[in-house]
């Protein structure tokens, strides 16, 4: 396919993928959506809602996000109180 694709066609495919993701990026989005739904079902009433992006891999990130001990305890308390 690449041997007979013009540069214009390739640019059009790239533009389409930005509007309607397909392939691995689409699967990451779908899995992120499922993760967010499950996390939101089990979150505490005072906790902010999760977004699908929080459950999608970010391969460009250099360092993991820091999480305070207080935030970890809130998550643990929420998990234990929801059964």
C-alpha positions as CSV (number, residue, x, y, z in Angstrom):
1,X,0.0,0.0,0.0
2,X,2.8,2.5,0.9
3,X,4.5,1.8,-2.5
4,X,1.5,3.2,-4.4
5,X,0.3,5.8,-1.9
6,X,0.9,9.4,-2.9
7,X,2.1,12.0,-0.4
8,X,-1.3,13.7,-0.6
9,X,-3.1,10.5,0.3
10,X,-0.7,9.9,3.2
11,X,-1.4,13.5,4.5
12,X,-5.2,12.8,4.2
13,X,-4.9,9.6,6.2
14,X,-2.9,11.4,8.9
15,X,-5.5,14.1,9.1
16,X,-8.3,11.5,9.3
17,X,-6.5,9.7,12.1
18,X,-6.4,13.0,14.1
19,X,-10.1,13.4,13.7
20,X,-11.1,9.8,14.1
21,X,-8.3,7.8,15.8
22,X,-7.9,4.2,14.7
23,X,-5.4,1.4,15.6
24,X,-3.5,1.4,18.8
25,X,-4.4,5.0,19.7
26,X,-8.1,4.2,19.4
27,X,-7.7,1.1,21.6
28,X,-5.9,3.2,24.2
29,X,-8.8,5.6,24.3
30,X,-11.4,2.9,24.6
31,X,-9.4,1.2,27.5
32,X,-9.0,4.6,29.1
33,X,-12.8,5.1,28.9
34,X,-13.5,1.8,30.5
35,X,-10.9,2.5,33.3
36,X,-12.5,5.9,34.0
37,X,-16.0,4.4,34.2
38,X,-14.9,1.8,36.6
39,X,-12.9,4.2,38.8
40,X,-15.8,6.7,38.8
41,X,-18.2,4.0,39.9
42,X,-16.0,3.3,42.9
43,X,-14.7,6.8,43.8
44,X,-15.7,8.5,47.0
45,X,-18.4,11.2,46.9
46,X,-15.9,14.0,47.6
47,X,-13.3,12.8,45.1
48,X,-13.0,14.5,41.7
49,X,-14.1,12.4,38.7
50,X,-11.5,10.6,36.7
51,X,-11.0,11.2,33.0
52,X,-10.2,8.6,30.3
53,X,-6.8,10.4,29.7
54,X,-5.8,9.4,33.3
55,X,-5.9,5.8,32.3
56,X,-4.1,6.1,28.9
57,X,-0.4,5.4,28.6
58,X,1.7,8.5,28.2
59,X,5.0,7.3,26.7
60,X,6.3,10.9,26.4
61,X,6.3,11.5,30.1
62,X,9.8,11.4,31.6
63,X,9.0,11.0,35.3
64,X,6.1,9.5,37.2
65,X,3.7,11.9,38.8
66,X,4.3,12.5,42.5
67,X,1.5,11.6,44.8
68,X,1.4,12.8,48.4
69,X,0.9,10.5,51.4
70,X,-2.4,12.2,52.1
71,X,-3.7,11.5,48.6
72,X,-2.7,7.9,48.9
73,X,-4.5,7.6,52.2
74,X,-7.7,9.2,50.7
75,X,-7.6,6.7,47.8
76,X,-7.1,3.8,50.3
77,X,-9.9,5.0,52.5
78,X,-12.2,5.4,49.5
79,X,-11.4,1.8,48.4
80,X,-12.0,0.3,51.8
81,X,-15.2,2.2,52.4
82,X,-16.7,1.2,49.0
83,X,-16.3,-2.5,49.8
